Amino acid sequence: SQVLDTKDVLVFKVTVNGQDAKFAFGEKHSFKGTPLEITFPNELRRGQEAIVEISFETSPQSSALQWFTPEQTSGKKHPFLFSQCQVEFI
């Protein structure tokens, strides 16, 4: 499994390597946010890479997520979302 930090986001779906994965939010903390635990649909071998895709919705209250406008990116065509949070592997 994998635990991600979140704050004020809605998660609709998670996939790992194209397969649906189970996910659940932990207990909300006042300033740390809410942990999102993703359970992988299949066990991974040591060193195996996984592509985790998360369908979510954010809001202005989601302080850990920030956007670059297309003009702020090197290609100047698409916006860019990035996170200030840390990933924690279990």
LINLINRA-V235108 format. One record per backbone hydrogen bond with DSSP energy under -1.0 kcal/mol. NH is the residue of the N-H (numbers start at 1). CO is the residue of the C=O. E is the energy in kcal/mol with one decimal. If there is no record, write none. Layout:
BEGIN
{{NH CO E} {NH CO E}}
END
This chain:
BEGIN
{{2 38 -2.1} {3 88 -2.1} {4 36 -2.4} {6 34 -1.1} {10 57 -2.6} {12 55 -3.2} {13 55 -1.3} {15 53 -2.5} {16 19 -2.8} {17 51 -3.0} {19 16 -1.8} {21 14 -2.9} {24 37 -1.9} {26 35 -3.0} {29 33 -2.9} {33 29 -1.3} {34 6 -3.1} {36 4 -2.8} {37 24 -2.9} {38 2 -3.3} {39 22 -2.9} {48 45 -2.5} {53 15 -2.6} {55 13 -3.0} {57 10 -2.5} {62 59 -2.0} {63 61 -2.1} {65 62 -1.5} {66 82 -2.6} {68 80 -2.7} {72 69 -1.5} {73 70 -1.4} {80 68 -2.0} {82 66 -2.6} {84 64 -2.0} {88 3 -2.0} {90 1 -1.0}}
END
